[in-house]
């Protein structure tokens, strides 16, 4: 089976009803990003950060995967599919995708503030002050915040460099380091971009755009890939 590596972004989840901070002038659900998605924000007001992600988690539990997510799962019948997602929701998994790498962490996991290797599934939607790891330190969302390293980046780059086909769905290709993954893909490999707005990546060879939202564009791409 050919290796199909897929990079997904906020656009695919937005179709399911999950808002992105880039849609509202740098505000995310009414909050400044530096207050709720940075280590400095966490140090200033951990209670605010925990409540912000509690609300994101609560909302994520009310939405469903859309056709874009479903088609990516269906492509496992024809390809060896790995999804590298910038999204922190679990919609790819709920749609049936079996190999998903979360570059920016997971909304449904917490991690120790003392030892980042200690990670725990979050049951339900709440994580509170006083919830501690086995070492006794406060748990924080297992999210990669602005200014933090992206631990899975090296794994993702290796996958991109070994792709037989590379697909980008629902991302502006302006958030680094994730946007740089396409540069690891060999020149000879065919690359497809599904997004209503054409990301400015014209330096990349063997590139084809489908300027549609994920649910519509993925239907077209599925026919192209397996038809």
Rosetta blueprint (number, residue, H / E / L):
1 X L
2 X L
3 X E
4 X E
5 X E
6 X E
7 X E
8 X E
9 X L
10 X H
11 X H
12 X H
13 X H
14 X H
15 X L
16 X L
17 X L
18 X L
19 X L
20 X L
21 X H
22 X H
23 X H
24 X H
25 X L
26 X L
27 X E
28 X E
29 X L
30 X L
31 X E
32 X E
33 X H
34 X H
35 X H
36 X H
37 X L
38 X E
39 X H
40 X H
41 X H
42 X H
43 X H
44 X H
45 X L
46 X H
47 X H
48 X H
49 X H
50 X H
51 X H
52 X H
53 X H
54 X H
55 X H
56 X H
57 X H
58 X H
59 X H
60 X H
61 X L
62 X L
63 X L
64 X L
65 X L
66 X L
67 X H
68 X H
69 X H
70 X H
71 X H
72 X H
73 X H
74 X H
75 X H
76 X H
77 X H
78 X L
79 X L
80 X E
81 X E
82 X E
83 X E
84 X E
85 X E
86 X L
87 X L
88 X L
89 X L
90 X L
91 X H
92 X H
93 X H
94 X H
95 X H
96 X L
97 X L
98 X L
99 X L
100 X E
101 X E
102 X E
103 X L
104 X L
105 X E
106 X E
107 X E
108 X E
109 X E
110 X E
111 X E
112 X E
113 X L
114 X L
115 X L
116 X L
117 X L
118 X L
119 X E
120 X E
121 X E
122 X L
123 X L
124 X L
125 X L
126 X L
127 X L
128 X L
129 X L
130 X L
131 X L
132 X E
133 X L
134 X L
135 X L
136 X L
137 X L
138 X E
139 X E
140 X E
141 X E
142 X E
143 X E
144 X L
145 X L
146 X E
147 X L
148 X L
149 X L
150 X L
151 X L
152 X L
153 X H
154 X H
155 X H
156 X H
157 X H
158 X H
159 X H
160 X H
161 X H
162 X L
163 X L
164 X L
165 X E
166 X E
167 X E
168 X E
169 X E
170 X L
171 X L
172 X L
173 X L
174 X L
175 X L
176 X L
177 X L
178 X H
179 X H
180 X H
181 X H
182 X H
183 X H
184 X H
185 X L
186 X L
187 X L
188 X L
189 X L
190 X E
191 X E
192 X E
193 X E
194 X E
195 X L
196 X L
197 X L
198 X L
199 X L
200 X L
201 X L
202 X L
203 X L
204 X L
205 X L
206 X L
207 X E
208 X E
209 X E
210 X E
211 X L
212 X L
213 X L
214 X H
215 X H
216 X H
217 X H
218 X H
219 X H
220 X H
221 X H
222 X H
223 X H
224 X H
225 X H
226 X H
227 X L
